[in-house]
Amino acid sequence: MEFPVVSIVGRPNVGKSSLLNRLASRRISIVDPEAGVTRDRVSAVVSWKDVQFELVDTGGMTFERPQDPIGEQVTRQIELAIAQADLILFVVDAQDGLTPADREIANSLRGLGKPLLLVANKADNNALELAAAEFHQIGLGEPCTISALHGTGRTMLLDRIAEHLPAAAPAPAEPVVKLAVVGRQNSGKSTLINTVAREERAIVSEMPGTTRDSYDVRIRRNGRELVAIDTAGLKKKSSIKSSLEFYSFHRSERSVRRADVVLLIIDATQEISSVDKKTAAYIRAHLKPAIITVNKWDLAEDVATERYLAYVQDRLPGLARAPVSFISAKTGFNVWETVELAFSLCEQSRTRVSTGQLNSVVQALGGKRTPRRTKNREGKIYYATQVSVSPPTIVLFVNYPSLFTESYLRYIENGLQESLPFSEVPLKLIVRKRTGRERVRSAGRERSG
């Protein structure tokens, strides 16, 4: 589904990222006093009354010549955000007042012929709201005063935005798949995002730590919608030295938690590291479907696929059932096939099976191997039922839960994955002692069978 684009622009440190977070009502962009924290276009879909739009945060505008390739790419991202915008929010700082840089930006925006709203941020008290009248001088109309910090002025600004945008179209029938792209620094995550999006959505550089935030890129292909989540490169916790790196790390972890499927990017030219192993363990602990995505396969010289598969399975045993995909994000080799595989995993994770089918498999597994026994007790599964999806969640009603060890539950999980349409996604097993109520329910099933 295509949304109108509202792009936030302005000089550095006027509160653009804070404004995005305030209007979206959640923390999306990293907010830090350090200038230049936002580099890529960070976006979120915002719904207000009968309007939906994609709100895009950008880096700080400056008319000085960039001193490095990263600066040039930041400028390019701002230009793309402006070019794609249906409405521009030009943000100024009510506390600083009107600056020469604001005038220069206003002059550059005035000639674009695009709808524009002047937003005076940091109007944290009545005096600053009144002082914002100074911005009338730049000839862009009445400034909308807001405090992104405190939230005052939010409703009025959203109403002004809604006046410029069409009413929302009906939501797509098919659920959106959220795909988190995670991995070590310089493993090719941003290059992959750009290849999938077919545009420059992420800044690509050989400099470690180029991507600082996690952000969503909405992509539509063959009638299906995908949200790809680019994340900052992961590294050892002991190597995190700044608050910015700390927030980047935790945003990456949060991206895993909210994803439907995770692409764990492995650099084929590097050894699988402890960071890769810990990331795999984190994915497994949160029961997320995953694809082990071996990038830069075009640069792996004289490496047999079967041998590398064995290497991956040896180093990442926690993702033993996760499919492995060999790609080149740079050339596009096998990239869309990997995305199609992600759709398949998401479908598996959302699958429900009938209680009869489920119990047939559980009974067969119990007949081949029984739980642990004690002198006076023998574990027994009375019946099973699926209670949820994403992940598929199965409750086993048993006589003595303490007899069902982790080892035995792994056996049951593996058997269910082999026999039911969950072959490549993790399951969640819950063991419960059968109460009197469940006994009646179970007996009713047995009689009806």
Order of alpha helices (4+ residues) and beta strands (2+ residues): beta-alpha-beta-beta-alpha-beta-alpha-beta-alpha-beta-alpha-beta-alpha-beta-beta-alpha-beta-alpha-beta-alpha-beta-alpha-alpha-beta-beta-alpha-beta-alpha
